[in-house]
């Protein structure tokens, strides 16, 4: 093989990889849009649940080109609920620390969801 054909193969490979990345990014974009539409059109559903685990951890808030982590870091808040009527585990992500801290491990109450979106966790102490 000569150098010219090797360069041609490398160039085609790079173009192929870029096309694959664009296709996957486009698919992800449309999947997220579809899920947003489904969530928007879903009714609010309540589940009787128990909080089985909570996790909070630093989540770097930076773009791929940034080299330094911006301080203070943002945190990602995860809560795992187990339905009382089934063995299903529901994992949610919260954006607000206040909401996360208000929910305690072991709490049993009503979880309200709109599709895959968290609406609220109505603890029995706060029920009206």
LUMROKOL-36222 format. One record per residue (C-alpha): residue in three letters; x, y, z; residue number from 1. Coordinates in Angstrom, 1 decimal, padded with zeros to 4 digits. Each point is the difference from the previous one (the first is absolute). Layout:
% LUMROKOL-36222
{node ALA {X Y Z} NUM}
...
***
This chain:
% LUMROKOL-36222
{node UNK {000.0 000.0 000.0} 1}
{node UNK {001.2 003.5 -000.8} 2}
{node UNK {-000.2 002.9 002.3} 3}
{node UNK {-002.8 001.6 -002.0} 4}
{node UNK {-002.4 -002.9 000.3} 5}
{node UNK {000.8 -000.3 003.7} 6}
{node UNK {-000.8 003.7 000.5} 7}
{node UNK {-003.2 -000.6 -002.0} 8}
{node UNK {-001.0 -002.9 002.4} 9}
{node UNK {000.8 002.1 003.1} 10}
{node UNK {-002.1 003.0 -001.4} 11}
{node UNK {-002.9 -002.3 -000.7} 12}
{node UNK {000.2 -001.6 003.4} 13}
{node UNK {000.0 003.5 001.7} 14}
{node UNK {-003.0 001.0 -002.0} 15}
{node UNK {-001.8 -003.2 000.8} 16}
{node UNK {000.6 000.5 003.8} 17}
{node UNK {-001.3 003.6 -000.2} 18}
{node UNK {-003.1 -001.2 -001.8} 19}
{node UNK {-000.6 -002.6 002.6} 20}
{node UNK {000.4 002.6 002.8} 21}
{node UNK {-002.4 002.3 -001.7} 22}
{node UNK {-002.6 -002.8 -000.5} 23}
{node UNK {000.2 -001.0 003.7} 24}
{node UNK {-000.3 003.6 001.2} 25}
{node UNK {-003.0 000.6 -002.2} 26}
{node UNK {-001.7 -003.2 001.2} 27}
{node UNK {000.6 001.0 003.6} 28}
{node UNK {-001.4 003.5 -000.6} 29}
{node UNK {-003.2 -001.4 -001.6} 30}
{node UNK {-000.3 -002.6 002.8} 31}
{node UNK {000.1 002.7 002.6} 32}
{node UNK {-002.5 002.1 -001.9} 33}
{node UNK {-002.4 -003.0 -000.3} 34}
{node UNK {000.3 -000.7 003.8} 35}
{node UNK {-000.7 003.7 000.8} 36}
{node UNK {-003.2 -000.2 -002.1} 37}
{node UNK {-001.0 -003.3 001.7} 38}
{node UNK {000.6 001.6 003.4} 39}
{node UNK {-001.9 003.2 -000.9} 40}
{node UNK {-003.1 -002.1 -001.0} 41}
{node UNK {000.1 -002.5 002.8} 42}
{node UNK {-002.3 000.3 003.0} 43}
{node UNK {001.4 000.4 003.5} 44}
{node UNK {000.1 -003.4 001.6} 45}
{node UNK {000.5 -000.7 003.7} 46}
{node UNK {001.9 -003.0 001.5} 47}
{node UNK {000.2 -001.1 003.6} 48}
{node UNK {003.7 -000.3 000.5} 49}
{node UNK {002.8 -000.4 002.5} 50}
{node UNK {003.3 001.8 -000.4} 51}
{node UNK {002.7 -002.7 -000.1} 52}
{node UNK {003.1 002.0 -000.9} 53}
{node UNK {001.3 003.5 -000.7} 54}
{node UNK {003.1 001.1 -001.7} 55}
{node UNK {001.6 003.4 -000.6} 56}
{node UNK {003.3 000.4 -001.7} 57}
{node UNK {001.9 002.8 -001.7} 58}
{node UNK {-000.8 000.2 -003.7} 59}
{node UNK {002.5 002.1 -002.0} 60}
{node UNK {-001.8 002.8 -001.8} 61}
{node UNK {002.4 000.5 -002.9} 62}
{node UNK {000.1 -000.4 -003.7} 63}
{node UNK {002.4 -002.3 -001.8} 64}
{node UNK {002.3 002.8 -000.9} 65}
{node UNK {000.4 001.4 003.5} 66}
{node UNK {003.0 -001.4 001.9} 67}
{node UNK {-000.8 001.4 003.4} 68}
{node UNK {-002.9 -001.0 002.2} 69}
{node UNK {-002.0 003.0 000.9} 70}
{node UNK {-000.5 000.4 003.7} 71}
{node UNK {-002.3 -000.4 001.7} 72}
{node UNK {-001.0 -003.2 -001.7} 73}
{node UNK {-003.6 -000.8 -000.6} 74}
{node UNK {-001.3 -003.0 001.8} 75}
{node UNK {-002.2 -002.8 -001.4} 76}
{node UNK {-002.7 -001.3 002.3} 77}
{node UNK {-001.4 -003.5 -000.5} 78}
{node UNK {-002.7 -001.6 002.1} 79}
{node UNK {-001.2 -003.6 -000.3} 80}
{node UNK {-003.6 -000.9 000.9} 81}
{node UNK {-001.5 -003.4 000.3} 82}
{node UNK {-003.7 -000.4 -000.7} 83}
{node UNK {-001.8 -001.5 003.0} 84}
{node UNK {-002.4 -002.0 -002.2} 85}
{node UNK {002.8 -001.4 -002.3} 86}
{node UNK {003.7 -000.7 -000.1} 87}
{node UNK {000.6 002.8 -002.5} 88}
{node UNK {002.7 002.5 000.8} 89}
{node UNK {-000.5 003.5 -001.3} 90}
{node UNK {003.2 002.1 -000.4} 91}
{node UNK {-000.4 003.8 -000.3} 92}
{node UNK {002.4 002.9 -000.4} 93}
{node UNK {-000.6 003.3 001.9} 94}
{node UNK {001.4 003.3 -000.9} 95}
{node UNK {-000.6 001.8 003.3} 96}
{node UNK {001.9 -000.8 003.2} 97}
{node UNK {-002.9 001.2 002.1} 98}
{node UNK {-002.3 -002.6 -001.5} 99}
{node UNK {002.6 -002.7 000.4} 100}
{node UNK {000.6 000.8 003.7} 101}
{node UNK {-003.7 000.1 000.8} 102}
{node UNK {-000.2 -003.7 -001.0} 103}
{node UNK {001.4 -002.4 002.6} 104}
{node UNK {001.1 -003.6 -000.5} 105}
{node UNK {-002.7 -002.3 001.3} 106}
{node UNK {-002.8 002.5 -000.6} 107}
{node UNK {-003.3 -001.6 -001.2} 108}
{node UNK {-002.4 002.1 -001.8} 109}
{node UNK {-001.4 001.0 -003.4} 110}
{node UNK {002.2 000.7 -003.0} 111}
{node UNK {-001.6 002.0 -002.9} 112}
{node UNK {001.4 -000.4 -003.5} 113}
{node UNK {-000.9 001.4 -003.3} 114}
{node UNK {001.3 -002.5 -002.5} 115}
{node UNK {003.6 -000.4 001.0} 116}
{node UNK {000.1 003.5 001.7} 117}
{node UNK {000.1 000.4 003.7} 118}
{node UNK {-002.9 002.3 001.2} 119}
{node UNK {000.2 -000.3 003.8} 120}
{node UNK {000.3 -002.3 002.9} 121}
{node UNK {-002.9 000.6 002.4} 122}
{node UNK {001.1 -001.1 003.4} 123}
{node UNK {-002.8 -001.0 002.4} 124}
{node UNK {001.1 002.7 002.5} 125}
{node UNK {-000.6 002.7 -002.7} 126}
{node UNK {-003.2 -001.5 -001.4} 127}
{node UNK {-003.0 002.3 000.2} 128}
***
